[in-house]
Amino acid sequence: MPKNFKEELLFTAVMAGLMVLVMAGYNIALTDGFSHHFIREVLVGYPLALIVAAICDLGIIGPGVKFIFFRYIINDYMKQKQIRIALAISCMMVAGMVTLMSLFGMIVTQNFGGNVFLTYLHTWIFNLFMALPLQLLIVGPIARAILGAVQKRTALKTATQEQPVETFED
């Protein structure tokens, strides 16, 4: 878990960066297939989707999920192992992000179909089925490993700076 805002930004950059890239490719493949324009379409839509995802993550979904989780959901069983908390928060984050990013995708592509509600529900379900395992099995572990390495390096650097310098006086 990130311990400060700098770590939160790093974690969000890795998490959102990878999730948006894969989910953009997934959604383009679903709608257009793997045409010769596939990579170009993914890369063209990526910057805006990443900005929207980061804003949603840091400003809307993240704070909301943490508030709900730490106020109403966390229990003693979860507190026994940090990974239980991380996985529960990850599942809630995926649900929230899929909810907003599916709407964003529909708006950007102007994919409203005949019935907007059914089109959104279809998009949401398909995105959830891809995003949840992607987050839990691939992107989440990668982001936590990177964050853990940074935290370990920071702790080591802090520990070496705090050691007193020994002087030898006769």
N, C-alpha and C positions, 0 to 999 in steps of 0.2 A: 504494500500500500504506500502511495506517496506520502511523504512526511512534511512537505512544504510546497509552496506554489511553483517553484522551479521544477521540482520533481513531478508535480501534477501536469505541468506543461509538457515535459518530456514524455511522460506516460501517455498523455492524450495525443501527442503528435505521432507516436509509434502506433498506438491503438487505432486512432481514427485514420491515420495514413494507410495502414494495411487493410483495415475493414472497408474503407471507401474504395480503394483500388480493386479489391476482389469483388465487392458487391456491385460496383459499376460494371465490371466485366461480366458478372453473372446476369445482371438485368439486361445488358445489351445483347448478350448471347440468347437470352430468353425471347427477346422481342425481334431481333434481327438475324439471329444465328451468327455463325462465325464467317462473316463476309470478309472480303479483302480490305474493308474499311474498319474492321473490328478494333484494332489497336489504336488507330487514329481517333475513333469515337470515344474510346475509354479515356485517352489522354486529354482530349479536348474538354470533356465534361468533368475531369478530375479536379482541377483547381477550385471551381465554384462549389462542387460537392464537398470537398475537404473543408473549405471555409465554413459552409453551412453546418457540417457535422461537428466541427470544433466549437462553433458558437452554441449549438444545441447541447453538446456534451458538457462544456464548461459553464454555460449560463442557464440552462433549463433542466435537462435530464439529470446531469450529475448531482447538482445540489438537491433536486427533488428526491432522487433515489436515496441519497445519503440521509436526508432528513427522515424520510419514511422508514428506512432500514434501521437506523440507530435509535429512532424513537419508538417504533412499533414492532419490529420483527426480530431483532437480535436477541439471542437467549444464551444461557450458560453453555449449552452444547456447542454452539458456534464459536464461543469465546475460547474453547479449548484448543482450537487450531485455526491459525490465521487464514489458511486456504479455504476453509468453510465460509468465512466472511467474504473473501474475495470472490468465490464462485457464486454465492447468493447475490452479491452486488452486481456481478457480471451478468447474471440472468436478468435481473431487473433493468440494467442498463440496456441490454439488447432489446428487451421489449419496448422500452421507451424510445430508443433510437430508431428502431424499425418503424414505430408508429409515426414519427416525424419525418424520417428520411423517405419512407414510402410515399408520403404526401408530397414531399419535395420532388421526388422523381416523377410523379404523375404531373405535377405542375410544369416542370422543365420540359418534359417530353410532350405535354398537352395530350396525355393519354387518359381520356375521361370515359371512353367507351359509351355504351348506351345508357348504362345505369352507373352513376358515379360511385354510389355506395358499394355496389357489388364489385366494381373494378378495383376500388380501394381495398376491399376485403380480400380479394384474390391476390392483389399485389402484396399486401401485408402478410398473408399466410405464406406465400412463396418466399418472401424475403426472410421471414422468421425461421423457416425450415433450413435456409442456407446460413443465416447469420449466427444462429445459436451454436451449432456445432463448430462453425468457423471460429467463433470467439472462444469457446471453451476448450477446443482441442488444438488450435494452431496459433491464432493471433494473441490470445490471452497469455499463454505460456511464453511466447516470444517477448511480449511487452513486459511481463513480470521478470523475466530473466535479464533483460536490458536494465530495467529499473533496479533490480537487485545488485547487478554489477556496479552500477553508478553509486548506489548507497554504500556498498562495501568499500569502494574506492574512496568515497567521501569520508567514511568512518576511519579508514586507515590513515588518510591524510590528516584528519583532525587529531587522531591519537598520536601521530608522530610529531605534530606541532605542539602538543601539550606536554610532551616529555621534558622535564627540566634538563638543562645543560649542566653537566657535571664539570666542575672546575677543580683543579688540584692546587691547593695552596700549601706551602711549607711553612 
